[in-house]
Amino acid sequence: MESLIRYAPLLAGGAVVTLSLALLSLALATLLGGLGAAGKLGGGPILRALALAYTTLVRGAPDLVWLFLVYFGGQRLVNDITGALGLGQVAVTPFVAGVFTIGIIYGAYLTETFRGAYLTIPRGQTEAAMALGLRGLPLQRKVVIPQLIRFALPGYGNVWQVLVKATAIVSVIGLQDLVGLASDAGKSTREPFVFFSAVLLAYLLVTWVSQVLLGLLERRASAGFADAR
């Protein structure tokens, strides 16, 4: 326990790195998920085929394989591009590789989450709004988006919970996150059980707080529709 207290400031810094990685990855995943869902729902044959290929390929391979592909392959690709442009070598950091890898992976899952939420919206409500003269952006803002958020929130919350835990894999490429620092501290003090128990509690705390906040958001999103009825 004394060693855990001594390393607490270091582990706190690792926790900040982990949360930053998770939040930035979620932002990228949300963007890719929105684009993927739009491609599947309203794109032409080419966009639909690209979105289908994206979700199929990404979800069909292990997360660790994608991490290695992005980290090592991305490093070479970036340097090939900078070399062709006459620029110097650019290092792809583990943090950047982690954000892109996790964002790309969970963007594929959010594609299906957003797509399913959109298809759940009763078509009659959209048709009724159009009959009242709503078109384009006003229709999306007042009718489609509020219901899309309502139906997507449960799946979105599940993806976030899994995404947070997936950040642990980035430690294998040298990221000094919570898991990586706990592993180093456990080896140096020969108390790996103590440090990984602390990591376990930290992840449980994050997921519990997330669950509470997401539950509040879901109830708030549903309250407006209940009041409308």
Secondary structure, 3 states (H helix, E strand, C coil): CHHHHHCHHHHHHHHHHHHHHHHHHHHHHHHHHHHHHHHHHHCCHHHHHHHHHHHHHHHCCCHHHHHHHHHHHHHHHHHHHHHHCCCCCCCCCHHHHHHHHHHHHHHHHHHHHHHHHHHHCCHHHHHHHHHCCCCHHHHHHHHHHHHHHHHHHHHHHHHHHHHHHHHHHHHHHCCCCHHHHHHHHHHHHCCHHHHHHHHHHHHHHHHHHHHHHHHHHHHHHHHHHHHHC
